[in-house]
């Protein structure tokens, strides 16, 4: 049965309200069945270092799955959907933020912007991935095209991305952050330093690195991948501001990622991303139930574990065909020899200036 989104506009809010409620028992139980196994696996991975690193690594891999699940709890707290009390959401959010290395208030702000602007071509740049349209890409210089290609390369995105995410992106305050947000970022950083320093003194820095390092790195890859595939699939939704629609952005621009049950559990049902974007205050443990409660979601874009791998080739949004395309699908006019030489000269000059600056500071 085909459901027209415009016809359902009057009903979608009623569907959301039914599930826009938290259950304290479910929330507390989720905290227990997530954090306790995570800490247990972390400790087991450490103990197994004395036996073999090859026993530690599988345990760290499993722990990274629970790390992702802790992040989903943190994510729900940022939406104030995990508990009825705003204060409880904030306290648990700050604690789970420290466990997952994210400052609560900064991430909360950026993620709120993401929800308010997802799929809006006129409001890109906060809480999203760098995405250009075909026409924008064609207008770039050779150097800027190269930078964009490097950014969108899977090796860079999933190989270097986790390192950037944990060590750089959320370690500093954003421009224009308020006092509360700035303080929270500093407190998160200092707490992380204190915890890691304490563990290093007690267990040894090499042991901490060999356990925490793989957990962070693997969880980072999974997190970036989930965020990528949730919006960067072939027939997603992107429109200019005057045509952008919140409901269409949720139902057409957010994927239904059909994961195996164990992965669905570890990722806190976030595969029901279309439901989450339509009702961000619906707790993760009600997302599947809400999806199954209405015909509104019967034609949302579904992505399987296998089909999601095709998303790796998508680089640019084509406004004419309303789909993501690969670089090799875009017909580019060849750059003249003089233009290429000029741009390479500019790159060389920039590198030279950078070395001079570094030398003068040494």
N, C-alpha and C positions, 0 to 999 in steps of 0.2 A: 504494500500500500504506500502511495506517495503522499507525503505530508508537505503542504506548502508552508514555508516558514512564515510568510506574511500572514496567513490565516491563523497561525498559532501564536502570533505576537500577543494576543489578548489573554492567552492561557498560560504562557510559560512562567509568569511570575507566581501563579497559583501553584504550579508544580514545584517550584523552587521552595516556596514557603513551607510546604509540607515536610521537607527534609532539612530545612535550615535551623536545626536544633542540635544541641550537643547532649550526650548521655554520659554523665560523670563516671558511671561504672565502666562503660566501654573505653572511655579515655584513660582511666587509671589502669585498667587491665592492659591496654595497649602500651602504656608506659612500661609496665612490668615485663610483658612478654617481648619487649624490644630492647630496653636498656640492660636488663639482667643478662640475657644471652650475649649481648655485645660485650659486656665487661668480662663475662666468663670466657668467651672465645679469645678476647684480648690476652687474658691471663694465661690461658692454655697455650696460645701461640708463643708467649714469652717462655713458658716452662719448657716447651719443645725445642727451643733454640739449643739447649744443652744436648739434645739428641741429634737433630738434623734440621737444617734450614728448609729442607724439602717437606718436612711435616709442618713447620711453621707457616709456610706460604699458603697451603690450602686452607688452613685455619684462618689466616688473615683474609683470604679471599671470601670465606664465609662471613667473617666479621664485617667486611665491607658492605655486604648485603644488609646487615642490621644497621650499619652506619647510614645507609640510604633511607632505611625505615625511620631512624631517628630524625633525619632531615625532614621527612614528610610530616612528622609531629611538629617540628619547628615551623615548618611551612604553614600548617593549620593554625598554630598559635599566632603567626603573623597576620592571619586573616580573622583572628578572634573567633574561630569556629570550633576549637578543640574543647574549650570549657565555656560554661555560661558566664562565668566571671571574667571581666576584662583583666582584672588584676592577676588572676590565676593564669590566664593566657600569657601575660607579660612575663611572669616569673618563670614559668616552664619554658617559654620561648627563649628567654635569656640563657637559661641553663642548657637547653638542648642546642642553642646557638654556640655556646662555648664548646660543647661536646663535638659539634660538627665544624667548628672554626669560622662561624659566621656571626657578625655583629647584628643583633636582633633589629634595632631601629633602622639601620641603614638598609638592610636587606628588605625589611618590611616596606619601606618607602619605595624602593626601586621596583619591587614586585607589584605594588599597588599601581604604579605607573604602567607597568607591563600589562596588567589586566585592563586598564582604562584605554590603552592605545594599541593593543595587539591587532595587527593587520592594517593599521592606519599608516599609509605611506607618508603622510604629512607630519607624523609624530613619532618617528623612529629615533633610537639612540639611547633610551634608558630602559634597562631591564630586559633587553632583547639581544639577538645576535645581529651582527653587521650584515645587512642584506641590501643589495642594490638591485634596481631594475635594469633591464637590458639597455634602455636608452641612457641611463645614468652611467653605466659601465662604458658604453661607447664614447662618452664625452670625456672620460678620464685620460690623463696623460699616461704614457708608457709606464712611468715609475709607479703611479697610483694604481694602475691596473695590476702591476706586479705585486704590490703590497696586498691588494684585495685577494689576489689568487693565493698568495701565501697564507693569508688568514683563513680562507675557505678550504685550504688543503686539509684532508682528514688527518694527516700525520701531525700537522701543526695544531689543529683543533683538539684532537683527542690525545696527542702525545705530549705537547707542551701545555695545552689548555689547563689541565689539572694543576700543574705547577704554578701557572699564572693565577689561577683562581684562588688557591690557598695562600700563596706567599706574597701576592701583590694586590690583586683586585680589591679584596675586602680588608686589607690591612691599613688602608688610609681612608680618611674622611672624604666624602664627595664635596665638591664646591657648593656652597650655599647651605650646608647642613646646619641644623639648629644645635643649641647647646646640649640638649638631652641626647641627641644622636651622636654628637662628637664624643661626649663622655662615655657613652655605651661602647663605642668603637675602641676607645683607649682601654677601658676596663676589660673588654673581651681580649684584647691583645696582651695586656699585662697578666691576666689570669692564665692565658694559654702559655705564656713564657714561664710563669711560676709553676704550673703543672708539669710542663716538659722538663724544666730544670730540676724539680723535685724528683721526678721519675728517673731522670738521668743520674742523679746522685745515688739513688737507692738501687736501681737496676743496671745502670751503666748506659751511657749515651748510645753505644753501638746497638745494644739490645732494643732500646726504645726506637731507634731509627729503623731497625730491621722488622719491627712489628708495626709501628704506627705508619711508617713510610708506605708500605704496600697497601695498607688499608685506605689511607688518604688518596693515594694515586688511583687505585681501582675504583673507589667510590666516586672520585672526580670524573673518571671516564664515563661511568654509568650515568652520573648526574647530567653531564654535558650532552651525552647521547639522548637521554630522555627529553631534555629541553629542546634539542635539535629536532628530533622526529615528531614532537608534538605540534610543530608549526611549519616545518620545512619539508612537507611532502608535496607530491606533484601538483595536485589540484587543491591547493590551499586557498586562503582568502586574503587578498591585499587590495585595498582601494584607497583612492585619494580622500582627503578629509571630508569633502562635500558629499561623497557617496558612501562613506564608511557607515556601517551599521553594527551595533554592539552584538545583537543576537546572531547575525550572520557570521560575524567574526568568531563567535563561540562555537556555532554549529558547523560551519564550513571551514574555518581556519584553525580548528583544534582537533587533533586526531583522536580516534578511538583505538588505542593501542591494545590489541588483543594478545595479552601475554599468557603463558602457562600459569596455572594457579599459584605455584610456589613463588614465581617472579611477581605475579600480581600482588601477593601478600607482602613480599619484601619491599615492593615499591608503593605500598599503601594505596592501592587502587588508583594511582595517578594516571594510569592508562586511560581511565574514563575522563580524559582531559576536557572533552567537549562539555561534560556535565559540570566539571569544576569551573570552567570559564563562564558558563551560564549562571552558576550559583556558587561563587567563591566562598560563601559562608557555610556551605554544606560540609560537614566533617568527612574525612576520607572514608570512614567506615559506613557511610550512607550513599556513597557515589554509585556503586553498582545497583543498589536498590532503587535509587532515583532513575537511573538509566532504564531499568526494566519496568518502571511504573507508567511510562507514557510512550505514545507513538511518535512523539516529537523527535525522538532520537533514532528512529528506524532507518533513516537514510544518511546518517552522519558518516563522514569518511573513515572507513575502517582500515587499519594497518596491522598486519601480522608481523611476527618476529622475522619471518623470511622476507616478506615484501618490504619491510622497513629498510633493509640493506640497500635497496635501490635509491633511497634518499641521499646516499653518500655522493651521488653524481650531480645533484642539483646545486646550482651556484647562484643563479640569477632569476628574478621574477620577471616574466614577460607579461606586460600589461595588455598586450593585444590578444594573446591566447589564454590569458588568465591561468597560467601554470608556471611551475618552476622548470627551468631548462639548464642544461649543462653548458659549459663554455664552448664546446665544439659545435653546439647547435646555433651559435650566434655568428652571423656573417659580419666579419670586421673588415673595414677598409684598411689595406696595408699602409703602415706608416712610411713616409718618405725617408730616404737615407739621412738627409739633413736633420730631420726631426729626431730620429733615433740617436744620431751623434750628439745633437744638442742636449737631449735629455740625459744621456749617459755622462756627458760633461758636467751637467748640473749635479748628478749623483756623486761624481768624483769630487767635485768642489765641496759638497756637503760633508763627505767623509773626511776630506782634508781639514776642513774647519773644525770638525769634531775632535780629530786627533790633536790639533793645535790647542784647543780648549782644554783637553785632558792633560796635555803636556804642561800647559801653563799653571794648572792646578796642582801638579805633582811636585 
